[in-house]
Amino acid sequence: MKSIVRFTLMSAVAGAIAVGGTSAAVAQSRPTPKDWNYEIRNGQRVPKGGNRVTNADGSWREEIRQGSCVTIKEKTANGEYKEVRRCD
């Protein structure tokens, strides 16, 4: 009788561990929502770079805030890169 109870208990624990591990893997594979200011990588919060706007011609503009300073990175469609940093 003890062996049946022990087997049932061990099966329940093993099943709970398997289900818990699967849900953690599913949570890790989902992307971070776009309105959050960080991404989750290897279980750690990593700040997102900035808000980049990409145009149809391939050019882009990105603004990164660091305290009272703003760094503006721009790249034109023909490949010219410009970076400006200003602190107010």
C-alpha positions in Angstrom: 0.0 0.0 0.0 2.9 2.4 0.8 4.5 1.8 -2.6 1.3 2.8 -4.4 1.0 6.0 -2.4 4.7 6.8 -3.0 4.4 6.1 -6.7 1.3 8.3 -7.0 2.9 11.1 -5.1 6.1 10.9 -7.2 4.1 10.9 -10.4 2.2 14.0 -9.3 5.4 15.9 -8.4 7.1 14.9 -11.7 4.0 16.1 -13.7 4.0 19.4 -11.8 7.7 20.0 -12.6 7.2 19.1 -16.3 4.2 21.5 -16.6 6.0 24.3 -14.7 9.1 24.0 -16.9 7.0 24.1 -20.1 5.2 27.3 -19.1 8.5 29.0 -18.3 9.9 28.1 -21.7 6.8 29.5 -23.4 7.1 32.7 -21.4 10.7 33.1 -22.5 9.9 32.6 -26.2 7.3 35.5 -26.3 8.7 38.8 -27.5 8.7 41.8 -25.2 5.9 44.3 -26.0 6.9 47.3 -28.1 5.8 49.9 -25.5 8.2 48.6 -22.8 11.5 50.3 -22.4 13.5 47.1 -21.9 13.8 43.6 -23.3 14.3 40.3 -21.5 17.4 38.4 -22.5 18.6 35.4 -20.5 16.1 36.2 -17.8 17.6 39.7 -17.3 16.1 43.2 -18.1 18.2 44.9 -20.8 17.3 48.5 -21.8 16.1 48.9 -25.3 18.3 51.1 -27.5 15.9 53.8 -28.5 12.9 54.6 -30.7 14.0 54.0 -34.3 11.8 55.1 -37.2 12.6 53.4 -40.5 11.3 54.9 -43.7 10.3 53.1 -46.9 13.5 54.2 -48.7 15.7 52.5 -46.1 16.7 55.7 -44.2 16.2 55.8 -40.4 16.3 58.1 -37.4 16.7 57.0 -33.8 16.6 59.1 -30.6 18.2 57.8 -27.4 17.6 59.6 -24.1 20.2 59.4 -21.3 19.2 61.6 -18.4 18.9 65.2 -19.8 20.9 64.3 -22.9 19.6 63.1 -26.3 21.6 61.3 -28.9 20.1 61.5 -32.4 21.4 58.9 -34.9 20.4 59.2 -38.6 21.2 57.3 -41.7 20.1 58.4 -45.1 19.0 56.2 -48.0 22.3 56.7 -49.8 24.3 55.5 -46.7 25.3 58.7 -45.0 25.4 58.3 -41.2 25.1 61.3 -38.8 25.1 61.2 -35.0 24.4 64.3 -32.9 24.4 64.6 -29.1 22.9 67.5 -27.2 22.4 68.1 -23.5 19.8 70.6 -22.2 
